Every structure is written in structure tokens, then in C-alpha cells.
Amino acid sequence: MAAETLRVDAHHHVWDLAVRDEPWIVGEAMAPIRRSFGLDDLAPHAQANGITRTVLVQTLSDTAETRDFLALAQTSELVGAVTGWVDLTAASVADDLAALRDAPGGGYLRAIRHGVQSEEDPAWLCRPDVRRGLAAVGAAGLRYELLTIPVQLPAAVATVAELPEVAFVLDHCSKPGIAAGQREPWTTQIRQLAAHPHVTCKLSGLVTEADWARWDVATLKPYVEEVLDAFGPERVMFGSDWPVCLLATSYSDWVAAAEELTADLTADERVAVFGGTARRFYALT
């Protein structure tokens, strides 16, 4: 397959509750996704929407999950890259990354992520041990995914400024307060983050930051326009956040919404958002 034809879902998950629990899936509202989801469940949705490669992203702070994902990618024609987890604060982080690269399917490891959004300290990313870990990620030739909420954006901005040698991608546009109609200080901080050319942004996870039952394209549009204007389409990539997106919409409806939200872009810019940016960032083939 020619690289320029790749249509990429740059952010999705799988989990098997018979293998390990997902303790974050709690409460009545989360009940629709409290079951196992595998690549066989995703494949028909990807095919129906022309998705030819995906990025499988960690959900747990557990290297065993990452090893399972790498082995899964090795058997899949759909998954082109894996975002895994290591303890960034560990003195052994460089060795831990090397061990994952040496594991079965280790060549699919392209990025690392930690659930910063769950850290109580809004400046967690600024800790010296965390930054040493981030530097090790970059030194290993890997990228780092920023899973933050708006209150943590100042720390993200400061951290990427200190680590220009590390390629970063912001997940879910840092989860703006769409349901409450909040725009600031998120807008200002997104601009500050986008000012650093080694940072990219995922157009993903927005429907679950809006009102799950009442969201529409018009509600999301101001946030998407801000991201596209700040980063430029060449640094924005589409992601489904499946199966989490199912809390608010179907896979196909989110793809359709994303296409409508980017309809004013040029053809080349849409190619970037729906494939080109992710292909370059994750070195997909």
C-alpha cells in the first residue's frame, strides 16, 4: 500500500476484561463500555470508513498491557503503531524502553503515554524525574503523548519548551470543557503549546467532553477551528478514541462529524488530518 493512501485512525484502544481489569470504567454512565473490545470489533468500523492503519494506545499503567499490544500488532494488518507505557520516574526507564523494543512486536512501539490527567499535582510534568524520563523517551527515538486536562496545560507548555528534542502529541486537545462552554484559558494555552513546532495534536476525544446526549457539530466547531488554526492541519491528526467514543456516538458518526468539521480545509489539508500527519509522526508504512 502506498504511504500516501493511508487513512489513519491515530487513537483507539482495546481491552479484554478477562485478562485484566480497567478500573477507570466505573459507574452507571460508563456501563456501555464495560465489556471487552478487540480488534475484531473495530475492524468492520474501520473498513466501513476507509481506515487502513491505526494507532493502538495504552489505557493502563502496566508494561504487561504494552507487551500484549505489541504482540497483537505483530499479528494485525490494521495496527501500524503502538503507544505503550513505562514508569517515567523510574531510574531504569531507558532499560525498560529497550526491553519493550526487544519484546515480540517491539518494532511497533512508536510512543509512550502516561495518564497525567489523573495526577493530583498539576505540575507533575515539571518534576525533574518525569523530565528525565521524557528525555529518555526521546533518546530512544520514541514520541510522547500528552494526556492532560486544561489545568495541566501550563506544565505541558513549560515541559515541551524544555525538551525540544522530544516529539510530542497532545491527546484529545487536552479535553476542553465543551459541555460547560469553557474556552479560556484553554484557548490561550493551546496557542502557547502550538507555538512549539515539535508538538502535534489529535482531533479526538471531543464528543465525550461535550454533552453526550446533545452534542452536535456546531458545538464542537469553535474548539476544532481553534486547534486547526493554532497547529495547522499538518500538525493535526484524526483519532476515534474508540471504544470510549461509544459513550456519546458511533464510530461512523464521529468520522462523519470530523469530516464535516474539516470540510473547509483544502484537499491536501484534509489528507494531512486524516492520514498524512499520523503517517509522518508515527512513521507508519
C-alpha positions as CSV (number, residue, x, y, z in Angstrom):
1,M,0.0,0.0,0.0
2,A,1.4,3.4,-1.0
3,A,2.0,5.5,2.1
4,E,0.1,8.5,0.6
5,T,-3.1,6.3,0.5
6,L,-3.1,5.6,4.2
7,R,-6.2,6.8,6.1
8,V,-5.3,6.6,9.7
9,D,-7.2,6.4,13.0
10,A,-4.4,7.7,15.2
11,H,-6.1,6.9,18.6
12,H,-8.0,3.8,19.7
13,H,-7.9,1.2,22.4
14,V,-8.7,-2.4,23.0
15,W,-9.2,-4.3,26.3
16,D,-10.0,-7.8,27.5
17,L,-11.6,-7.7,30.9
18,A,-11.0,-11.5,31.2
19,V,-7.2,-10.7,31.2
20,R,-7.1,-7.5,33.2
21,D,-9.5,-5.0,34.7
22,E,-10.0,-1.5,33.5
23,P,-10.6,0.2,36.9
24,W,-11.4,3.6,35.3
25,I,-14.6,2.1,33.8
26,V,-16.8,2.6,36.8
27,G,-20.4,3.9,37.4
28,E,-23.7,3.6,35.5
29,A,-22.7,6.2,32.9
30,M,-19.7,4.0,31.8
31,A,-21.7,0.8,31.6
32,P,-21.9,0.8,27.8
33,I,-18.2,0.2,27.5
34,R,-17.7,-2.1,30.5
35,R,-17.1,-5.1,28.3
36,S,-14.2,-6.4,26.3
37,F,-13.4,-4.8,23.0
38,G,-10.9,-6.3,20.5
39,L,-9.6,-5.6,17.0
40,D,-12.3,-7.9,15.5
41,D,-14.9,-5.5,16.9
42,L,-13.0,-2.5,15.5
43,A,-12.2,-3.9,12.0
44,P,-15.6,-3.6,10.4
45,H,-16.0,0.0,11.5
46,A,-12.5,0.9,10.2
47,Q,-13.2,-0.8,6.9
48,A,-16.6,0.9,6.5
49,N,-14.8,4.3,7.0
50,G,-11.8,3.6,4.8
51,I,-9.4,3.4,7.7
52,T,-6.3,1.5,6.6
53,R,-4.0,1.9,9.6
54,T,-4.5,2.6,13.3
55,V,-2.5,3.5,16.4
56,L,-3.3,1.3,19.4
57,V,-2.9,3.3,22.6
58,Q,-2.4,2.2,26.2
59,T,-5.1,2.5,28.9
60,L,-3.2,1.1,31.9
61,S,0.0,2.0,33.8
62,D,1.2,-1.6,33.1
63,T,4.0,-2.7,30.9
64,A,2.3,-6.1,30.6
65,E,-0.5,-4.4,28.7
66,T,2.1,-2.8,26.4
67,R,3.7,-6.2,25.7
68,D,0.3,-7.7,24.9
69,F,-0.4,-4.8,22.5
70,L,3.0,-5.2,20.7
71,A,2.3,-8.9,20.2
72,L,-1.2,-8.1,19.0
73,A,0.1,-5.5,16.5
74,Q,2.5,-8.2,15.1
75,T,-0.5,-10.3,14.1
76,S,-2.6,-7.4,12.7
77,E,-2.8,-5.9,9.3
78,L,-4.7,-2.9,10.7
79,V,-2.5,-1.7,13.7
80,G,0.5,0.2,12.4
81,A,1.9,1.5,15.7
82,V,1.5,1.1,19.5
83,T,1.7,3.7,22.2
84,G,2.7,2.0,25.4
85,W,3.6,2.8,29.0
86,V,6.7,2.8,31.2
87,D,7.3,4.4,34.5
88,L,8.9,7.7,33.5
89,T,10.0,8.3,37.1
90,A,12.0,5.0,37.3
91,A,15.8,5.1,37.2
92,S,15.6,2.2,34.9
93,V,13.4,3.9,32.3
94,A,16.0,3.7,29.4
95,D,16.4,-0.1,30.1
96,D,12.6,-0.5,30.4
97,L,12.1,1.1,27.0
98,A,14.9,-1.1,25.5
99,A,13.2,-4.2,26.9
100,L,9.9,-3.3,25.3
101,R,11.7,-2.7,21.9
102,D,13.2,-6.1,22.2
103,A,9.9,-7.8,23.1
104,P,7.9,-9.6,20.4
105,G,6.4,-7.0,18.2
106,G,8.7,-4.4,19.7
107,G,9.2,-2.7,16.4
108,Y,5.6,-1.4,16.6
109,L,6.4,0.7,19.7
110,R,6.4,4.3,18.5
111,A,5.3,6.3,21.5
112,I,4.8,6.3,25.3
113,R,2.0,7.7,27.3
114,H,1.1,8.2,31.0
115,G,-2.2,9.2,32.4
116,V,-1.1,12.7,33.5
117,Q,-4.8,13.7,33.7
118,S,-5.1,11.6,36.9
119,E,-2.1,13.0,38.7
120,E,-3.1,15.3,41.6
121,D,-0.2,17.6,41.0
122,P,-1.0,19.9,38.1
123,A,2.7,20.5,37.6
124,W,3.6,16.7,37.5
125,L,5.2,17.1,34.1
126,C,7.6,19.6,35.5
127,R,9.1,17.2,38.1
128,P,12.8,16.5,37.4
129,D,12.4,12.7,37.4
130,V,9.5,13.0,35.0
131,R,11.5,15.2,32.6
132,R,14.4,12.8,32.8
133,G,12.1,10.0,31.7
134,L,10.7,12.1,28.9
135,A,14.2,12.8,27.7
136,A,14.9,9.1,27.7
137,V,11.8,8.5,25.6
138,G,13.1,11.0,23.0
139,A,16.6,9.5,23.2
140,A,15.1,6.1,22.4
141,G,13.7,7.5,19.2
142,L,10.1,7.4,20.5
143,R,7.4,10.1,20.8
144,Y,5.4,11.1,23.9
145,E,1.7,11.5,24.1
146,L,0.4,14.2,26.4
147,L,-2.8,13.1,28.1
148,T,-3.7,16.2,30.1
149,I,-6.6,18.3,31.2
150,P,-6.7,22.1,30.9
151,V,-5.4,22.8,34.4
152,Q,-2.2,20.9,33.4
153,L,-1.6,22.8,30.2
154,P,0.8,25.3,31.7
155,A,3.0,22.5,32.8
156,A,2.8,20.9,29.4
157,V,3.8,24.2,27.8
158,A,6.8,24.6,30.1
159,T,7.8,21.0,29.6
160,V,7.8,20.9,25.8
161,A,9.8,24.2,25.9
162,E,12.5,22.4,27.9
163,L,12.6,19.3,25.7
164,P,12.7,20.4,22.1
165,E,14.4,17.2,21.1
166,V,11.3,15.1,22.0
167,A,8.3,14.8,19.6
168,F,5.1,15.4,21.5
169,V,1.4,14.9,20.6
170,L,-1.5,16.3,22.6
171,D,-4.3,13.8,23.1
172,H,-7.9,14.9,22.8
173,C,-7.0,18.6,22.5
174,S,-6.3,18.4,26.3
175,K,-10.0,17.8,27.0
176,P,-11.5,21.3,26.9
177,G,-14.7,22.0,28.9
178,I,-17.0,21.7,25.9
179,A,-20.1,20.7,27.9
180,A,-19.8,23.9,30.0
181,G,-18.9,26.1,27.0
182,Q,-15.5,26.9,28.5
183,R,-13.0,28.5,26.1
184,E,-10.4,30.2,28.3
185,P,-7.8,29.8,29.5
186,W,-7.7,26.7,27.2
187,T,-7.6,28.7,24.0
188,T,-4.7,30.8,25.2
189,Q,-2.8,27.8,26.4
190,I,-3.4,25.8,23.2
191,R,-1.9,28.6,21.3
192,Q,1.1,28.6,23.6
193,L,1.6,24.9,23.2
194,A,1.2,25.0,19.4
195,A,3.9,27.7,19.2
196,H,6.4,24.8,19.7
197,P,6.8,23.1,16.3
198,H,7.7,19.7,17.8
199,V,4.1,19.4,19.2
200,T,1.3,17.8,17.3
201,C,-2.4,17.5,18.3
202,K,-5.0,14.8,18.0
203,L,-8.5,15.6,16.8
204,S,-10.0,13.1,19.1
205,G,-12.0,12.6,22.3
206,L,-14.1,15.7,21.9
207,V,-17.6,14.1,21.8
208,T,-17.1,12.8,25.3
209,E,-16.1,16.3,26.6
210,A,-19.4,17.6,25.2
211,D,-22.9,16.7,26.4
212,W,-23.0,13.0,25.5
213,A,-26.7,13.1,24.6
214,R,-26.9,16.6,23.0
215,W,-23.6,17.3,21.2
216,D,-23.6,18.4,17.6
217,V,-21.0,19.6,15.1
218,A,-21.8,23.3,15.8
219,T,-21.0,22.8,19.5
220,L,-17.6,21.3,18.6
221,K,-16.7,23.6,15.8
222,P,-15.2,26.5,17.8
223,Y,-12.8,24.1,19.5
224,V,-11.8,22.4,16.3
225,E,-11.3,25.6,14.5
226,E,-9.0,26.8,17.3
227,V,-6.9,23.7,17.1
228,L,-6.7,23.7,13.3
229,D,-5.7,27.4,13.3
230,A,-3.2,27.1,16.1
231,F,-1.4,23.9,14.9
232,G,-2.2,23.9,11.2
233,P,-3.6,20.8,9.5
234,E,-0.1,19.5,9.0
235,R,0.2,19.0,12.8
236,V,-3.3,17.7,13.5
237,M,-4.4,14.1,13.2
238,F,-7.7,12.3,13.4
239,G,-8.4,9.8,16.1
240,S,-11.6,7.9,17.0
241,D,-10.9,7.3,20.7
242,W,-12.9,4.1,20.1
243,P,-14.4,2.5,22.1
244,V,-14.6,5.4,24.6
245,C,-16.4,7.4,21.9
246,L,-19.3,5.0,22.1
247,L,-20.4,6.7,25.2
248,A,-21.5,9.6,23.0
249,T,-21.6,8.5,19.4
250,S,-20.9,5.7,17.0
251,Y,-17.6,5.3,15.2
252,S,-19.1,6.2,11.8
253,D,-20.9,9.2,13.2
254,W,-17.7,10.6,14.7
255,V,-15.9,10.1,11.4
256,A,-18.7,11.9,9.7
257,A,-18.6,14.8,12.2
258,A,-14.8,15.1,11.8
259,E,-15.2,15.2,8.1
260,E,-17.8,18.0,8.4
261,L,-15.6,19.9,10.9
262,T,-12.7,19.9,8.4
263,A,-14.8,20.4,5.2
264,D,-13.4,24.0,4.8
265,L,-9.9,22.7,4.5
266,T,-8.2,22.1,1.2
267,A,-8.0,18.6,-0.2
268,D,-4.3,18.4,0.8
269,E,-5.1,19.6,4.3
270,R,-7.8,17.0,4.8
271,V,-5.3,14.3,3.6
272,A,-3.0,15.5,6.3
273,V,-5.6,15.4,9.1
274,F,-6.9,12.0,8.1
275,G,-3.6,10.3,7.4
276,G,-0.5,12.3,6.4
277,T,0.2,13.8,9.9
278,A,-0.1,10.5,11.6
279,R,1.9,8.7,9.0
280,R,4.8,11.1,9.5
281,F,4.5,11.3,13.2
282,Y,4.3,7.6,13.9
283,A,6.5,6.5,10.9
284,L,3.7,4.4,9.5
285,T,4.1,2.3,6.4
